[in-house]
Amino acid sequence: MNLRVKRTRFQSPPDTQPGRPSSHGDEDGGSLGIQHVETTDGDLVRRVLAGDAPAYAGLVARHRDRLIRYARQVLGNREDAEEAVQDAFVRAYRSLERCEGPENYGRWLFGILVNRCRTRYGQAARRAAVVVHDDVAMAEAEAPGDPDEVAWRDTVYWALDRLSPEFREAFLLKYVEELSYDEMAELTGTGVSALKMRVSRACERLRVMLEEVERV
């Protein structure tokens, strides 16, 4: 049976491609040859480090949607997700000078969030939060389309919530965030072989649960 991951509507927000110059050429600069380029993460980080604290709001605006999406899927609860993301941004701000390369801020920040989600999940696990019961998160999600599609998405969320934390994390990093195993290892501190095993087992357990649901 196919997991049909694509049907779950795990879509990333529009890719802002931080750090990548815009496509405007010399013609936009007129006779002075000035090119209009997109403000990068590196630009904003350097401004903050130089004392322009309000510039940090630009980094928050650029990365918040992706972080919230990931945290909701891991923690299954809007309130916990919001707190984990806020905590990650605050910790990143306080230790910004330790970011190795201003242009790498996005990856560095995401690594902080992964660790905050691990900690918060351990704290919240006893509450047995279930993603599909988070009415606020569902209300703010993309407007429903095909009822069968919505039902399948909710079923996948239900199954994901029943994976162990390390299997859920590996599955989301691989198939939702679309990271390579090397990137996953860098973020989590877990070896590539162990991550491959976790992803494989997560897929197998999801497959079994979804097959059971379809037989009902």
N, C-alpha and C positions, 0 to 999 in steps of 0.2 A: 504493500500500500504506500502511496505517495503522501508525504506530510503536507504537500501543497502549501509550503511556506509562503509562496507569493500571494496566496489568497487572503492572508491575514491582515493585509493593509498596514504592514509595518513599514511605513514610508518615512524617509528622512525629510526634514524641512528643506526648502530650496537651498541648494548649496551655495553659500556665500563665497567659497573658495578663499578664506582669509590668507593673506600673504601673497595673493596672485594679482599682478597689475591688471588694470582694465585693458580692454582691447583697443582703446582709442589710440590713434596713431598721431604722427606729427602734424597731420592736417588740423587737429583740434587745437594745436598750440599756436596757430597763426605764424606770423613771420618771426616770432621770438623762438619758435621751436619748443614751446613748453608743452609737455604731455600731461594730461589729466590722468592721474592714477588713483586707484582705490586705496583708501587708508587701510593699512594692514594691521594685523595683530601686533607685529613688531613695532610699528609706529606708535600705537597706543600704549604698549608696554613701556617703551622708552619715555613717552610723555609722563606716564604715571611715576616712573622712577626718578624723573627730573623734577617732580613736585607738583605736577598737574593731576591731582587726585580725581577731579571730575571726569577725566578721560577714561577712567575705569568703567564708567557707565557704558561706554561703547563696547567694551569687551563683554560685559554682562548681556547687553542687547544682542550681540552677535552669536553668543553660544548658549543662551538660556534655553531656547526651545529644544535643542538636541538633548541637553542634559536632563530637562524635565521629562522628556519622552522616555529616555533610558531609565531614569530613576523610578518612574511610575511602573514600568514593566518589571523591574526587579523587585520593588517593594510592594506593589499592588495597592498602594494607598496614596491618594493625592497629598494629604497633609505630610506624611513622611517624606514623600518625594520632594515637596517644596522645601522642607527643612534641610534635607540632605544637600540639595542644590545650593541653597543659601549658605550652608556651612562650607561647602566646597569653594564658593566664590570668596567668602571671608578668609578662609585659610590660604587661598591662593594670593589674595591681596596682601596679607600679612607677611607672606614669604616670597613675594614677587621677585626679589633680588636673587632668589635661588633657582629661578627658572633658567634652565640651560639653553640659552638662545631665545631672544624675544619672539622670533617667528614660530617657535615651537610651543607657544603658550597654550594653544587649543589642545594639543595632545597631552601636555603636562597637566592642564586643568582636568581633562577627562580622567586621567589616572587618579587624581585626588578624589573625584566623584566616585569612581569604582570602589575605592577604599572606604569612603564614607557610607556608601550603600551597603557594603559588607558589614560594617559596624552597626548601622541602623537596622538592617535586617535581623541581626542577632537580637537586638533589643525588642524588635516588634514582632518576631516570629510567634510569640505566644498569643498574640492577638488574632492569629489565623486570618489575616486580611485576605480577601479574594478580589482579584482585579475586577471581575464583572459586576461586583456589588458596589463599586465606587461610582455612585450615580453622578457626582460632580464631574469626574474625569470623563465618563461616558457622554455627558451632556456637552462637554467642550470638545469632544472628538469630532472627526470629520462627519458630516451629515450622512446618515445611512443610505445605502443604495439598495441593491438586491437583497431582500430578506434572507435568502439562503446564504449570501455572502456575509451578512452581519451575524447570522447564527453560527457560521463556521468560525469567524473571527473570535466570537465569544467563547466557543468551545476550545479553541487553541489557547486563549488566555487562561481558561480554567485548567487546562492540562499543564501549561507552563507553571502555574502557581503551585502545582503538586510535585514539581521537580525539586530535588534538593538544591540548596542555594548555589553550590559550586557548578552543578550541571546547568542550571538556569543561566547563570552568569556566562558560562562558556558558550551556550547556545546563542544568547543575545549578542555577545560580542562578535561571534562568527557570522551569523545569518541576518542580524538586524543592523548592527554597526558595520558589518562587512569588513572586518579587520583581518589581516593575515595572521597566521599563527605566531610569527615573530613579533608582530605588534601586540598581540594578546599577551605573549610572554613578558614583554617589556612592561606592560601595564599592570599585570597581576602578580609578577614575580614567580609564576608557575612555569615549569618546563614545557617545551613544545609537545613532547610525547604525552605528558599528563593531560595537556589541553586537548589534544586529539582524542584521547581516550574519553574525556568528559563529553566532548561534542558528540562522539559516536554513541555513547550510552544515553545521552540526552535525546538524541534522535530516535533511538530504539525505544526508549520509554514513552516518548511522545507518540510514536507510531502505535504502540500497544494500546495506550489509553484512547487514542482517536479511533482505532479499529473497534474497540469495545463500544464507544459511543455510537458509531455508525451501525452497529449490529442491533442496537436497542430499537 
